[in-house]
Amino acid sequence: MQTYLKNGYIVTMGENETVYDGGGVLVEDENIIAVGDVDPKLVKPDAEVIDLNGKYVLPGFVNTHVHTSQQISRGVGDDVDFITWLHKRMWPYESNMTEEDSYVSTLMTCLELIRSGVTSFAEPGGQFVSGMAKATAEAGLRGKLAKSVMDCGTGLPEIWQKTTEEELEQQVADLERFHNTADGRVQVWFGLRTIFNNTDDLIIRTKELADKYGVGIHMHVAEAKSEIEYTNEKYGEGTVSHLERLGVLDKNLLAVHTVWLTNEEVSLLKKRDVKVSHNPASAMRVLGFAKIPRMLNEGVCVSIGTDGASSSNRMNIIDEMWLTSLIHKGWRLDSTVVPSQDILRMATKNGARALLDDHLYGTLEVGKKADLIVIDPKGPSMMPVNDKIAALVTAMRSENVQSTMCNGKWLMRDRKILTLDEEAILKEACERGAAIYDRAGIVLPDRFPVVKVNK
C-alpha cells in the first residue's frame, strides 16, 4: 500500500521549511515514510508511482472555523444588518434544521473543503454532532466537531433554551459516542457559542471538562464591537480579559475572530498559548480588522477559517488566504505585513497546532499522517509562476488543487471526488435548503424584477 509522488516541488512546511525542487513524497498506508530525496530502495515494486512533472505537493490545508450546518443556508445573510441576520434569518434557519439536514449540509461543506485542498477542519457548533460526525466520516476528512452551546441570552428560539446542565450533559454524551471514531479522524470538542450566550458557570465547567477529556474548546471571542461594549458594561473588562479572570485562557482554547482586542490582550493570548482562527471574509462584512500583524509579530498561533455560508458564502480557504494577503496591507498602509510565507504557515502547520494535532499533520515529514494536496499551476490564473511560494497565496485558485489525500487515502483525484456522490448531494442539499427556508418562514427579496416564463 505505497504511493510514490516523484519529481515535484515539495513544500514541506517542516521544522526548517525546506522546499525540494524535483523531490518526492513516499506514502505507506496512512503515513509519510520519506520526503525530499527519496531513496529508491524504499519504494516497493508494487507501489503506485505518480510522476508529478513539477507540480506542487503541500500539506493539506486546515480550516479552523467552518459552520458545516450553515452550508445549505447560503445567501441567508447577504446585505442585511446584524440584528436582521441573527434574529430573522440565521436563528430561524438553524433552529428549523433536522439531524438529516445537518448531515446533508455537512456533506456539502466537505465537498467544497476537499475541492479547495482542506484535509482537516474545526466545526464550532451546530445542533447535531451526530449528523456532522456521520458526514465527516463518509467524506474521509478530519473534523473537530462541537455543539453550539448556549445557556442564556435573549431572543433564542424555544428549542435552544437549555440549562447549563443540559448543555454539558449533551456534549459529554456526544464526546463519549463519537470521539476518535472513523480511525481517529472524527473527534469531538467542547463548544461555547459567544459570551452573550454563555454564563460564567458554563464557561468554567466547560474548561474543566475539556481538560478532563483532553480536548479543545471552540469559542467565538471578541468578535464584534457590541460584544466588547456588553462585556465592559457587565464585567468591567473585555472578553479576553474576562476569560483570563475565569481561568479559561489556555493552550486548548481556539478563539475565533478576536477582532476587538487591546494590545495587552494580544499579549495575553501569547502568554497563555491561546490559538486564534482568523476569518477575513466574515470579518469584512461587519466585524472589523483583527490585529493579525501584531499577533504574528508577538508569536501568537494564528490560523485561518472560512466561517459559515451564512457569513461569507465561500468555504474556500484559498480565497481566505488571498484575502488575508490583502486586507492587512490595506488598513496598515504597509505592503510588507503578513507576507505569503506567513499565510502558508497559518493555513497548514499553524492550523494543525490550533487543532492540537501538529504532531500528526500540518507538515510533510517522516512519521506524520499522509494529509497532502497536489497543486497543478497550469492555467492562465496562476501562470507564469515566478515567485513559487507567493503564487500559492496571491494567484492560486481552488481549481489548481488537482488532488487531495487524507490519512493516505485519495479523497479527490484529478479533480474527481472519490469518497462522495457529488451530484446526489448537490441535488438533495438544494431541496433541503429550500424546505428549511419554507419552514422557517424566511423570504429573500427579489433584487430585480422577475418575470416567470412558462413554455
Secondary structure, DSSP 4 states (H G I P E B T S, - for coil): -EEEEEEEEEE--STT--EEEEEEEEEETTEEEEEES--GGGS-TT-EEEE-TT-EEEEPEEES---GGGGGGTTTTTT--HHIIIIIIIHHHHHT--HHHHHHHHHHHHHHHHHTTEEEEE---BS-HHHHHHHHHHHT-EEEE-B---S--SS--GGG---HHHHHHHHHHHHHHHTTBTTTTEEE-EEE--TTS--HHHHHHHHHHHHHHT--EEEEES-SHHHHHHHHHHHSS-HHHHHHHTT--STTEEEEE--S--HHHHHHHHHHT-EEEE-HHHIIIII----HHHHHHHT-EEEE----TTTTS---HHHHHHHHHHHHHHHHT-TTSS-HHHHHHHHTHHHHHHTT-TTTSSS--TTSB--EEEE---STTT-S-SSTTHHHHHT--GGGEEEEEETTEEEEETTEESSS-HHHHHHHHHHHHHHHHHHHT--PPPSS-------
